[in-house]
Amino acid sequence: MATDQSSETLEMRLRAIGSRRYHDQHPFHKDLHAGNLNKQQIQAWALNRYCYQAVIPKKDAAIMARIDDPMLRTIWRQRVIDHDGDGSNSGGINRWLKLTDSLGLDRDYVISQEGALPATQFAVSAYLNFVTDNSLLEAIASSLTEMFSPRIIAERVSGMLANYDFVTEETMAYFKPRLSQAPRDVDFALAYVLEHADSIEKQDKVAAALTFKCNVLWSQLDALYGAYIEPGMIPPGCFTPTLTKPA
Amino acid sequence: MATDQSSETLEMRLRAIGSRRYHDQHPFHKDLHAGNLNKQQIQAWALNRYCYQAVIPKKDAAIMARIDDPMLRTIWRQRVIDHDGDGSNSGGINRWLKLTDSLGLDRDYVISQEGALPATQFAVSAYLNFVTDNSLLEAIASSLTEMFSPRIIAERVSGMLANYDFVTEETMAYFKPRLSQAPRDVDFALAYVLEHADSIEKQDKVAAALTFKCNVLWSQLDALYGAYIEPGMIPPGCFTPTLTKPA
């Protein structure tokens, strides 16, 4: 049991969770950026990941709905703007749809989420429910996987551009703004969490919230791996690639 | 699009969903009853399935909380009694714990759900949320996977008793009462659904509810298969068998 309540100790604890549990440690991620997947497997990834992209601004709105302080709510609002866009600038959801477009997926089919794995949908729903069912501190802490996302994004963009001839700069346009947005978001969220987790009990809850969120991301890659790599068992009704040989 | 609103057509539609999507079609189920699994893989199944058992009476209480008619609520209450017990008779949850006991699992560890796969927990939570987030008709329709459970139970009990020397009649005591409880429950629920789904729109929702529930069950076996059979990638922090050779 931890007895040191310092924010430095908590931050180290959170980073240790990320080192072990963040989904850059998952074999699917390694295969994705190393060039080991075929186009159909990357389609499956993009189509399922859309479900996660689509829920992010709903999740952030649910967090905003629980914040009392207008200034804090305004800061959090930027996340919704980043994903939904603001008229002149395209948001993250739209950029993700450009990614699925460029992979040759039908946009209506992607948006319908009909072909997504149930495990993806259950994980994403669990995330949305988590931020309303738990304390605001835990809800904010669950966003802290972004502490680790710049490293995965850099690896993914360079690896995918180098290894797949059907992946272009435009395909990967989703990720470039995230390289500056995620650190900005996490600077605020991490400072908030370190300030407000002022007891061992709250620190335990914060650590559990980050673990939960890592599980949300990890289980999505588990499901993709099982359905589209090995053993390759696609659940009834889910996206079924028409081509099966490597692209 | 269906235009025939008869209850016979709806029942056929529901049975067709079960034929394709009920989890007796899943390779994990086939391996389980055919004797292809080792004891550790069966431990993983029992430990994860506990999460599902534990949520069933909560799910049924959530349905009761939405029923206006005292008589209907009383009929539904029997499900909670069957799972929680009533003092003199042990309920389904307790019988499931006898199953996990007999497989050598620590009872506190099972109850804590700490070793369960996140995918199991997300699927089970999705089921609990489904019955509160949708109409009462859809909530009741989601129970209709029991139309297909007697066939899986009979197959499972005989197959497991025949194929595993560590599985005894006592291990399988959970299932025997279910052979009479499930048909009784489903007689009522199916009649309710066939009576109340009196439009194409409602019939579509009923079919979607049954599909959803099949996905809840199927995705649990997908996750077990991926973690403990092939490719055998156990997510961080989940139950890890100490023995790896076949029992």
Interface residues (C-beta under 8 A of the other chain):
Chain A: R20 R21 Q25 P27 L117 P118 A119 Q121 F122 A123 S125 A126 N129 T211 C214 N215 V216 W218 S219 D222 A223 Y225 G226 A227 I229 E230 P231 M233 P235 P236 G237
Chain B: R20 R21 Q25 P27 L117 P118 A119 Q121 F122 A123 S125 A126 N129 T211 C214 N215 V216 W218 S219 D222 A223 Y225 G226 A227 I229 E230 P231 M233 P235 P236 G237
